[in-house]
Amino acid sequence: MSERLFHVAAAPFEAARRVSILPDAHPSRRLHGHSFLARVRAELPDDWAPFPGGATDALTSGLEGCVAALDYRDLNEHLPIPTDENLARWVRECLEVPGIESVGIQSTRDQGADLDRAEHVHVWRRFRFEAAHRLPNVPEDHKCGRMHGHGFEVILHADQDLGSGDMGVDFDHLGEVWAPLHAELYYACLNDMEGLENPTSEMLSAWLWRRLKPLLPALSWVTVYETATAGCHYDGAHYRIWKEQRFESALRLVKAPDGDPRRRLHGHSYLLRMHLTAPLDQVLGWTVDYGDVKELYKQLDHHLLNEVPRLGDADPASLALWMREEAAAQLPQLDRIDLHERPGCGAVLCWGDLGPALPT
């Protein structure tokens, strides 16, 4: 698959709404409020930004200006039916940016909807359960061979052709199909459950898929967070894992105009998320050991990025392209890099399946 480079931005807003198309007794029919987060992913022309390296900030500024009209407002004054899907449409129409791939609205930490240019809506909701497990097939000295536990998080994703509809699969329905599984998994030892004798993130995501897909035909991905920084997606055929690392670095954007503060020495707390696609190891029950994906960030952490060999420019897009080159030999399974210099704002470089969005 050919390489694609996206810029991403996120902007919060506080607003109230009523959603009148929901059943009569539904609490969201009453006036209520959310701390919303709008997100955009765009494949921008090379010359769109005001200067080379300025695309992330320009996209973020445009999105912030767009959602300012919604901040501390009654959304029903802007939209008759302000569902997350319709809010995403509104933002997409307002945002004068070329190459928009998708616009998302995250209405709470645990739910949201992403709308793409083909009017497909990707609805997701996050759930949590507390459980113990051990991995019986790892080497004898591997820490995961010991009995331990996690606060597992699961995201159910439903993808459908929305057309001109106001709402796709609603969040309540995702909760209904999840509830019986939560009852089984909460405060359980996963190894004791049939089909989870080797409960890796990959095996758990496939186990959940098999249980849920007959009940939710629109199910497109199951995401399992084993920890806050690592997990696995499964779509019924492919396993994709990711590992997050954070690094603290300084930089100058040397191509910014004279007098622009971004030419000065400054810094960011970066989030790096690396996605890998690989076949399942039938013995270990995983695709790639998470420990194999931690090395790249060490070349960047607590460094001045402009002095990193072979890097050149230090904007998010240039960093993502550099990371691909540096990681190619060590991680041939790598097929996507997310790099955020601020929460939700940065670049996404992919040369495989773009895969589902993850919450900011």
Secondary structure, DSSP 8 states (H G I E B T S, - for coil): ---EEEEEEEEEEEEEE--TTS-TT-GGGS-EEEEEEEEEEE---TT-SSSTT-HHHHHHHHHHHHHTTTTTEEGGGT-SS--HHHHHHHHHHH---TTEEEEEEEEETTEEEEEETTSEEEEEEEEEEEEEE--TTS-TT-GGGS-EEEEEEEEEEEEEE-TT-S-SS-HHHHHHHHHHHHHHHTTEEGGGSTT-SS--HHHHHHHHHHHHTTT-TTEEEEEEEEETTEEEEE-SS-EEEEEEEEEEEEE--TTS-TT-GGGS-EEEEEEEEEEEE----TTTS-SS-GGGGSSGGGGTTTEEGGGSTTT---SHHHHHHHHHHHHTTT-TTEEEEEEEEETTEEEEEESS--------
